[in-house]
Amino acid sequence: MAARTIGIGKQDFEAVITSNIFYVDKTHFIKEWWGNEDDVTLIIRPRRFGKTLTMSMVEKFFSVEYAGRKDLFQGLAIWQEKFSAGENPLGEDYKYRQLQGTYPVISLTFANVKEVDYRHAREKICQLIASEYARHAFLLEGDYLTEQEKDTFRRKSIDMGDVDATLAINQLSEYLSRYYDKRVIILLDEYDTPLQEAYVHGYWRELVDFTRSLFNATFKTNPYLARAIMTGITRVSKESIFSDLNNLEVVTTTSDKYMDSFGFTEEEVFSALEEYGLGENKADVKKWYDGFTFGNRRDIYNPWSILNYLDKGKVGTYWANTSANSLVGKLIREGSPDVKMTMEDLLQDKTYETEIDEQIVFNQLDYKQNAVWSLLLASGYLKVESYEIDPAGGREKYGLKLTNMEVRLMFERMIEGWFREYTPHYNTFIKALMLGDIDAMNTYMNRVAFATFSYFDTGTHPSEEADPERFYHGFVLGLTVDLADSYIITSNRESGFGRYDILMEPKLSGTGGKGKGCPGEALANNGGRNGRGDAIIIEFKVNNPKREKNLEDTVASALGQIERMQYEAALIQRGIPRECIRKYGFAFRGKEVLIG
């Protein structure tokens, strides 16, 4: 039997089923969701995890517009679901077939509301609502609506006022409920896309006020609502937009509900690999695309990468490259030194332990560090490796790691781009550092710093006098990525009597000991980038005009600190001779740098 056609980007359930496109049966979600009887369900999953296809499936199953389209579900799990013995008084065998095509459904998606200012974002939302009204224009016929209601109906347009806009879905629910004599199901896909864009582009507060009013009228004070589903990537805090929704059931990535309804399980992936003759590649596929955990279910794979792999037959960064990742880049690039140091560890496959607050408060992301990791977890870039409750304080601790190889490569390329996008001198500086050419280091480091200093500032109030820690820890991340094959690079760790800024230890060890060559010499002799095979210690100092006349004094202070605090101790303990350790002081005054 021939393998089914791979349809990349297909999100319409009807098109998938009727075209014999590869599809993993997720209709059991309908049974689980309907059986839970929650009024409003908010489901949080990473992007490209089948949320839109699932919403399309739910619409086609319940909508009166698809009454009689039983062919879409025949042979799928939901169609075979039977009543338990004695459960159905009418004597029917199949429990959910009688529900198909029996509800009016309002379906919206905010996936494309990615505007750079509030006015255009609001207009886009109003246009989507107006289009849903146009789709139900038949309500204007006959006497189902009063003349006043018809006037209200006709006012729904791209330039409608706030009152008309925020009440629109509530009013359309009433009209449809009256027409069909049945309450409505409301589906809102990617509810948080405009909110993320609002945070990135600086109009968060305006959009929150508008969205809160819209959601309150749609999901809370709506007597014509039967049930609703919202999907998104993040759980925006209740205080922001859900303050009035006490009927909201929130399903996050750590919840047990719908654990295997989004994404592919390992069994589903391995079965697909066999169908396409790729069964021998299971280990590679697992390394690249496994790692997602929902609730207690581990070994979840992202569908986008799996579909692309089945289509192309080779591994690649498919999921990680499907968006600009602007929010993720902003959080790490502009984050505190602690954020950057944690990313250093994560890139070295270490685990980071932290508390998680699954209610994302976007306006806290600039200063609340665990909110950053909470967002990265919800977005799929991190996975839960371990979980424990502190017996003393009852606090929950999560051990987080980068999700898989694909995510790791995405971050590495993002960090590389931070420097190479802004200056062509970064690579030249790295080469000079490896060769110990201090004159070239000074020339090119000044050009790098001048081009990128403000880029690593908070982004809110960049200035010439910005704290250089954001810059140099971003710089360290660049070193971590660029020299990861040759060096173990750490920053702000304890050694001797203090905490050094940067320590670079060659990965390949030589014979060790005086006169027997430096630990990195084997690397140098085999074409490595460090022609001298040395370990390197770097200390950063900001010029203090009260104590230091010039940058030369600041360099001397930095080098003195390296010696005084014995930062080389960690390297010496690992068998690296003193003569194989180079030490540099980087002195900052604004964007001016002097290296000695």
Order of alpha helices (4+ residues) and beta strands (2+ residues): alpha-alpha-beta-alpha-alpha-beta-alpha-alpha-alpha-beta-alpha-alpha-beta-alpha-beta-beta-alpha-alpha-beta-beta-alpha-alpha-alpha-beta-alpha-beta-beta-alpha-alpha-alpha-alpha-beta-beta-beta-beta-alpha-beta-alpha-alpha-beta-beta
